[in-house]
Amino acid sequence: MSKNNKLVVLLSVLVILIIGGGILVWLINADTVATSEAVIESEKIPVNAEVSGKLKDIFVKPNQIVSTGQLVAEIEVQQTVAAPAVSQKEMIESSKKKLEEAEENHTNFAIMYKDGIISQQEYDESLEKLASAKEDYENNVSGKIQPLPKTTVTTVTKKVYAPKDGTVSINFIDKGENAVKDNPIVLIDTDKPKLVAYFDTKFRENLSVGSAVIIKPNNFNGKVFGGIIESIAAEPEMSADKNSQVIPVTIRFNSNMNGYSFDKNQSFSVKLKK
């Protein structure tokens, strides 16, 4: 075979390999979902008030490091406590005692009025009190007045604790202000950053919680890590360039990181099979 024929054959084989390789790459990519828009973000956890009340004290401030279970704040809560109702017997005995006191007072007032020591008005007032005490006693005996439960207002202190290790980034309310149930008191930036990948909305049907993904740092040549989709945002948001909508997907790295750690805002590419 002449040199020219060998060259033609070689070029033909090379073209076939290039075309075949291109088709293979296309087939691989057609079977995968990928994005180069993934970044390490801090996990921020709001520490919410479990009850509404006055913030008695707050023990942390922004940039302070806290640990799981550390006391963050105290909330004063006023509670109305119902005591057992007074019995009918107790009500009768109490009203009888008041009636006896009113009768004794009126007898004394009558003597003083007769002797000119007190005025007509004072005498009449004692007579009215006697009539009122007599009516209350008769109503209690007949059962017209039913026992009412006693209520007392007490102040209790509810303690608020840090749910995870981290650094306080924001204090939403200060000492003396009102805390509202289920509203945040402080925001904690945890020490465990998460990877958030932003996929084109056209891939929504291909994304599912628990799916395995391949993670590649954009500045590490050839190094890849495994991961699992942990959560998928219910609603899309605008991309960083504001030109399209993307779906934020939270990804958890596999436990075996081989000693690697990553900084916040470090970028990655993420790929998974359809």
Residue pairs with C-beta under 8 A, 6 or more apart in sequence:
1 9
31 273
31 274
32 271
32 272
32 273
32 274
33 199
33 203
33 206
33 207
33 271
33 272
33 273
33 274
34 269
34 270
34 271
34 272
35 197
35 198
35 199
35 200
35 246
35 269
35 270
36 218
36 267
36 269
37 197
37 198
37 239
37 240
37 246
37 267
38 195
38 196
38 197
38 198
38 215
38 251
38 267
38 268
38 269
38 270
39 195
39 196
39 265
39 266
39 267
39 268
40 193
40 194
40 195
40 262
40 263
40 264
40 265
40 266
40 268
41 193
41 194
41 195
41 196
41 264
41 265
42 189
42 190
42 193
42 194
42 264
43 189
43 190
43 192
43 193
43 194
44 169
44 187
44 188
44 189
44 190
45 163
45 164
45 166
45 187
45 188
45 190
46 184
46 186
46 187
46 188
47 72
47 73
47 160
47 162
47 163
47 184
47 185
47 186
47 187
47 188
48 181
48 182
48 183
48 184
48 185
49 75
49 160
49 179
49 180
49 181
49 182
49 183
49 184
49 185
50 158
50 160
50 181
50 182
51 75
51 77
51 158
51 179
51 181
52 77
52 178
52 179
52 180
52 181
53 75
53 76
53 77
53 78
53 158
53 178
53 179
54 75
54 76
54 176
54 177
54 178
54 179
55 73
55 74
55 75
55 76
55 173
55 174
55 175
55 176
55 177
55 178
55 179
55 185
56 73
56 74
56 75
56 76
56 157
56 175
57 73
57 74
57 175
58 72
58 73
58 74
58 171
58 173
58 174
58 175
58 185
58 186
59 71
59 72
59 73
60 66
60 70
60 72
60 73
60 162
60 168
60 171
60 186
61 168
61 171
62 168
62 169
62 170
62 171
63 167
63 168
63 169
64 167
64 168
65 166
65 167
65 168
66 72
66 162
66 165
66 166
66 167
66 168
66 188
67 162
67 165
68 162
68 163
68 164
68 165
69 161
69 162
70 161
70 162
71 159
71 160
71 161
72 160
72 161
72 162
72 185
72 186
73 159
73 160
73 179
73 185
73 186
74 157
74 158
74 159
74 160
75 157
75 158
75 160
75 179
76 155
76 156
76 157
76 158
77 155
77 156
77 157
77 158
78 153
78 154
78 155
79 153
79 154
79 155
79 156
80 151
80 152
80 153
81 151
81 152
81 153
81 154
82 149
82 150
82 151
83 149
83 150
83 151
83 152
84 149
84 150
85 147
85 148
85 149
85 150
86 94
86 147
86 148
86 150
87 147
88 140
88 143
88 147
90 147
91 140
91 145
91 147
92 137
92 140
92 141
95 133
95 136
95 137
95 140
96 137
98 133
98 136
98 137
99 130
99 133
99 134
99 136
99 137
101 133
102 126
102 129
102 130
102 132
102 133
102 134
103 130
103 133
105 126
105 129
105 130
106 126
106 127
106 129
106 130
109 118
109 122
109 123
109 126
109 127
110 123
110 126
112 118
113 119
113 120
113 122
113 123
136 145
139 145
160 185
162 188
163 188
164 188
164 190
164 192
165 190
165 191
166 188
166 189
166 190
166 191
167 188
167 189
167 191
168 186
168 187
168 188
168 189
169 187
169 188
169 189
170 186
170 187
171 185
171 186
172 183
172 184
172 185
172 186
172 187
173 179
173 185
179 185
193 262
193 264
194 230
194 250
194 251
194 252
195 215
195 227
195 250
195 251
195 252
195 253
195 268
195 270
196 248
196 249
196 250
196 251
197 213
197 248
197 249
197 251
197 268
197 270
198 239
198 240
198 246
198 247
198 248
198 249
199 207
199 246
199 247
199 249
200 244
200 246
200 247
201 236
201 244
201 245
201 246
201 247
203 247
204 247
206 272
206 274
207 229
207 232
207 247
207 249
207 272
208 229
208 232
209 229
209 230
209 231
209 232
210 228
210 229
211 228
211 229
211 272
212 226
212 227
212 228
212 272
213 226
213 227
213 228
213 229
213 251
213 270
213 271
213 272
214 224
214 225
214 226
214 227
214 270
214 271
214 272
215 224
215 225
215 226
215 227
215 251
215 253
215 268
215 269
215 270
216 223
216 224
216 225
216 268
216 269
216 270
216 271
217 223
217 225
217 262
217 266
217 267
217 268
218 267
218 268
218 269
219 266
219 267
223 260
225 253
225 254
225 257
225 260
226 253
226 254
226 256
227 251
227 252
227 253
227 254
227 270
228 251
228 252
228 254
229 249
229 250
229 251
229 272
230 250
230 251
230 252
231 249
231 250
232 247
232 248
232 249
232 250
233 247
233 248
233 249
236 245
236 246
236 247
237 245
237 246
237 248
238 244
238 245
238 246
239 245
239 246
249 270
251 270
